[in-house]
Amino acid sequence: MPIIASVSAPAMVFAAHNRARRAYSIWGGFTLFEMLAVLVLLAIAAMAIVSSTTHGLTQARDMKTCRDIAAMLRTTRIHAMSTGAASALTVDMGARTVVDVMGVSHDFPGDVSISMLGASQLTTAQRSSVVFSPDGSSSGGHLILSHRSDTGTAVRICRIDINWLTGAAEMRAAGGGN
């Protein structure tokens, strides 16, 4: 009489699982769908990083423009006080430049616009000036730098206030800080 081995149901499930595991490890790897899903997630992450980096670089460039113009105002004031003669900083909107008394020119980026609120006799449609006297006082005014957003609206970058009595130039960032 032959001997029949009895195999329990849990042992059969375990054996089937081991065979499937061995078959998976022989062929190994991921399905095409799994690879595509990972690539899509990586692409989304890369786009988010590039977008935030580009925005940060634009903000840094804009703030540098503000700081450069404020420094040019201070240099022009110091020049007037040290030479004993009036000195002027000129903003030329048509040429998109700011020129100080020493002839140093700073071009501002194409998407940045500057508006000047100051003495009417020193301001025309395309050119504005801030004049500093030998005693340090100035014609005063406000320079407002802004740029166009993606939606086309003007977004203020900074405001530079020039005190008429002391000639001090103070930069205020769009958020209100210095």
HELIX and SHEET records of a PDB file:
HELIX    1   1 ALA A    9  TRP A   27  1                                  19    
HELIX    2   2 LEU A   32  THR A   83  1                                  52    
HELIX    3   3 SER A  120  LEU A  122  5                                   3    
SHEET    1   A 4 SER A 105  ASP A 107  0                                        
SHEET    2   A 4 THR A  97  VAL A  99 -1                                        
SHEET    3   A 4 SER A  87  ASP A  92 -1                                        
SHEET    4   A 4 ARG A 127  PHE A 132 -1                                        
SHEET    1   B 4 VAL A 112  GLY A 118  0                                        
SHEET    2   B 4 GLY A 141  ARG A 148 -1                                        
SHEET    3   B 4 ALA A 154  ILE A 162 -1                                        
SHEET    4   B 4 ALA A 169  ALA A 173 -1                                        
END                                                                             
